[in-house]
Amino acid sequence: MKILFVITGLGVGGAEAVVVNLADELSNRGHQVCIAYLAGDAIIVPKNKFVSLVSLKLEGFFSLAAVFIRLRRLIISYRPDVVHSHMLHANLVSRIARLSVKIPRLICTAHSNFEGGAVRMLAYRLTNPLGDVFTNVSQHAVCAFEKRHAVPKGKMIPVLNGIDSRKFYPDAERRQIYRNKFGFGEKQILIAVGRLYESKDYPNLINAFLDVREKNANTKLIIVGDGPLRETLNNMVVGLGLADHVEFLGVRHDIPDLLRAADVFVLSSAWEGFALVVGEAMATEKVVVATDCGGVREVLGDDGFLVPTSDVFALSRGVHRALSLEHTQATRLGIAARKRIIQNNSIESAIERWLDIYGVKDV
């Protein structure tokens, strides 16, 4: 089977990681896979050398016509059995492209419960008939799209993201190597992973951490990711006197080891679709404290601490509870979290689900 993925970009993010992992797995199974990305540089890329990458070179509104032409030519030359688009811009571009080129099957996937305002939601609704299947990454996100009239009720289905438990797993030796590498010593390490965007609500986390340190000085927060709020957040950390206790690591490609080195994973987001990194932290047997947004509740279940969004004191209390667990309690919770991911969110089950949606049997 020939599969063409179309995605808005291949920068650092959960949706990008999902697409690349999916492409790798499908290629490993013998399918022919190509990823076309609209804009930016390819930072997250496939490991499988047989997955091809094509830049459609979107450089602003006035380059849209050229992007449509490039995509149309790619579809004609590649002749995919399935086009699977991801994220708002790629979904809309792929749908409109179908007006002028034959696409045997078009699957469109949103990756959040919020992908913009009323105009974007109207664009989704008007172009919905051009796609064969419209999916989102959690039941909560599906309900949010229906509520905002982006899709008629019953016309969008949830497909949970798959977590590669072969990549994200506990490893005591790697944990100690990384703790030594960063000089963590006996400190209790909190880790947050995600782009420095408004949706991640890092001010909520930083203010919560200020409260945490007042009660537990033996803590440090590391934030992995980059984005337009980097300077603002750094100034906030300095202003609160936390410069020696909060470290911004920027974009990293060793997330599994960083998760292993930490003691507690924290998600402070105001909104999410699936929160892939929550599942990845669970797969490494981390204790997780996360805000109740998007599909996080569906992923976490009872195997971590769920707190309300945009509530500094609720988040700090959740972190306090996580840090106060005895070692045996934390270990037991981590084991249960990994078991939940393997049972409910394995990448193998996700692949089977997508193949079923594509309508083509595996090779």
N, C-alpha and C positions, 0 to 999 in steps of 0.2 A: 504494500500500500504506500502511496505517495501522500505525505502530509505537509502542508504549508502552514506554518504558524506566522501570524502577523501580529506584532506587538508595538505599542507606542514607542518604547525604548528599551534598552538593555543596560540601564544604569543600575545602581544598587537598590534593591527593594524586594519585597516578598513575591510580588507578581512575576517579576523578572526571574527570580530563582525558581519559581514553580514551572515556568515555561521551559527554561533551560534544562531542569531536571527531567521534565516530561520528554523533551526532545532526546536527551541522552538515553533514557530508558527505552523509548520506542525504537531508536536506532539500534540499540543493543539487541532488540528482539528481531531485527532484520528489516524494519520498515525504512523507507527512504524519507528523510526529514530535512526540511529547509526552514530557517527562521528569517523572516523579513522584518526589519525594525524601522520605524518611521524616522526617528530623530535621535540626535546625540551620539556619543561614543559607546561602543560595546564594552562594558566593564565586566558584567557577568556573562561568561561565554560557555558554550558546551565543552565538556571534556572529550566527548566522542569526536574523533577527527572526521567522521563521515557525515556529521551534521554541518550543512553549509549555512553561511550567514550572508545576508544581502541588506545593504543599507539603502533605504528609499529616499534619503537625503531631504527630509522635510526641514526647511529653514525659515518657517514663518508662513503666514496666510497666503502670500503671493506665490509660494512654491507648491501649493496644493495641486494645481493642475498637472504639474510635472510629476508629482508623487503618484497621482492616479494613472498617468501614462506608464510610469515605471512598474507599478503594481500590475497593471493590465498586461504588460509585456511579460512580466515574470510568470503570471498565471498561464498565459498562452504557451510559453516555452517550457515551463515545468510540468504542466498538465496534472495538477494534484487531484487525488481522489477526494480529499477533504481540505478545506481551508478553515483553520481554527484561529480566530482573532481574539485578542486580549486587551482589555482596557478601552476606555471611552473612544479616543481618537482612532485607534486601529479598528474598533468595532464599526464605527460609522463609515470610515473609509472603505472597509471591506464590503459593507452592505451596498454602498453606492456603486462601488466597482462592479458589483454583480449585475447592474443594469446594462453594462456594455460588454461583459465577458462571461462565458459559461463557467459556473462553479458547481460541480456535481452535488456538493454538500457543504453548507456554510454553518459553522458553529461559532457563536459569539459568547464570550465570557467577561463578565464584570468581576472586579476583585475587591469590592467594597460595598458597604451599605450607603455610601455617599460618593457620588462621582460628579458633583456639580449642581448648579441651580436649575431653575424651571426651564430655561431654554434648552439645556442639555438633556433634561428628562423628556422634553417634548420631541427632541431630535431622535431619541431612543424609541419613543412610542411610534413616531411616524415611519421610521425605517424598520421597525420590528418585522413586518411581513417579508422583508427581503432576506431574512435569515431562516434557517431551518430549525435551529435549537438555540435558545438563549439561556445561559446558566449564570449562577453566582456561587460564591464560595461558602455560603452558609444559609440555613433556613431564615435566620434573622435578616440577612441581607436581601434575600428574595422578598420577604414581607415588606422591607423598607422600600424597595423598588415598586412594588405593587401599590403601596400607600401613596407614593409620589406620582403615580400614574405613568411611570416610565415603561410599563409593560402591562398588558391586560392580565387580570387575575388568572392564574393557572397556566400562563404561557412562559413562565421562567421556572427552572428547576435548580435545586441545590446540588452541587458536586463538591464535596469536601476535598481540600488539598491533601496530597500525599506527603508524608514525612519519610525521608530516607533514614531508617534506623540503623543502616549499615554505616552511615557516615556520622550520625549523631548518636553516640552511645557513651556510657560512663567509662572512664579509664583513669584509674588512680595514679598510674605512673605519669601519664601526660598531664594530669592535674598538677602534680608536684613540680614537674619541669616548668610549667607555665607560671606557677606561683613564685618559683624561684626567679624566673626570667624577669618578672615585673616587680620583684621585691615585696610581695604581699605579706610575707611573714605569717604572723598569727592573726592578721586582721580578718574581719568578716567582710567579704566582698559582695557588693550588690552590682548587678550588671543589667544594663538596658541596651537593646539593640534596635536600631531603626533610624530612618532618615530624620534629619532635624527639620521637620515640618510641623505646621500648626496641629495637624491631626494627632500627632504623637504626644502633645501636651507635656513637653518636658518641664515647663515652669511648675506644673503640678508636682512632678517628681522631685525637682530640686528643692522646692519648699517643703515637701514631705521629708526629704533627706535631712534638711536642716533640723527638723523636729526629732528625727531618728538620732542624730548625733548628740543632741542635748541629753539623751538618755543612754546612749551607747557610743562612747567616743572611739571604740575600737572598730570602726566601720569605714569603708571607703566605697565610693560609687564610681564605676567606670561606664562611660557612654560610648557605644560603638556606632558610628555612622557620621554622615556629613550632610550639609544642606544650607539653605539660605539663612537659617536662624543661628548659625554657629557663633557669630560675633555677639549677638544679643544674649544668647544663653551663657556664653563665657563671661560677659560683663555682669550678668546676674549672679553667677557663681562668685566672682570676685567681690561684688557688692555685699554679698551675704557672708563673706569671710570664709568661704569654702574652697578657696583656690588650692589648698594643700590636700583636700579630701575628695575632690571630684576631678576625674581625668577624662578628657575627650580623646578618644583613640582614632577618630576619623574612620575612613573606609578601611576595612580589614578583610582578608581572605582566609582567616584562621578562626572563624566563628566557633566551630566545634570545640577547639582547645580553650578558647576564651570562656565559653560556657562551662566547661569542665573545671576551670580554675576558680570560678565564682562559687558562692555559697547560696545566693538567692537571685533569681531572675525577676525583674520588675517590669511590667508593662503599664504605662500611665496614660494610654491613648484616650482621646475624647471620642474617636470613632475608628472602626476597623471593619474589615470584611471578614477575614478568617484569623488573622494574626498568626501567620506561619511560624514566626519565631517562638511563639508560646509553645507550639507543638515540638519544635526543635529543642527547646530548653527542657521540656518534659521528657523527651527521648534520651537526654543526657542525665536524667534522674535529678534535675534541679528542683528545689522547692520554688514554686511560682506564686507571685503575688501579681494580680492583674485586674484592671478595671473591667467592669461589666459592660462591654461595648461590642457591637457587631456580633460575630459568631464565637467570641471568646468563651462564653459559657458552654457552648456546644463542644468545644475542644477540651476545656479544663475539667468540666464536670465537678466532682467533689474532691479531686486530687490536687488541690491547691487552694489558695485564698483569693476569693473574688470580692472586689470592693466597688462602690459606686464611682462613676466618672466625675471628674472635676471636683473632688472632695479631698483636700490636702490631708485633713486629719484622719479620714477613713483610710487613705493610702498609707499614711505613716503607722497607723495602728496595725494594718495588715502586715507591713514590713516588720514591725516589732514582734508580732506573733510568730512570723516565720523565723526571725533571728533567735527567738527564745526557745525554739524547739530543742529538745535533747537530741543528741546524735542519733540514737536509735529511732526516734520519731521522724526526724528528717529523712533518714535512710528509708524507712518504711513508706513514707509519702512519695519519695522519689521513685522507688521501685514500682509503686502503684501507678504513678504518672506514666512511666515508660510502658508499662503493660497496657494502659489505656490507649496510648498512641499506636502500639503495634496491633491491637485488636480493632481499632476504629479508623485509623488514619494511615495505614501503611501505604507506601508508594505502589506496591503491587496491586492492592485493591483499587487504588485510584486509576492505574493504567487499565485495568479490566473495565472499570466504569466508563472511561473515555472511549475505549474500543467499542463498547456496546453502543455508545452515543454516536460514534462515527458510522456505525452500521456495517462495519467490515470485520470479519473474524481475524483473530491474531494469526500470524504466520508460524 
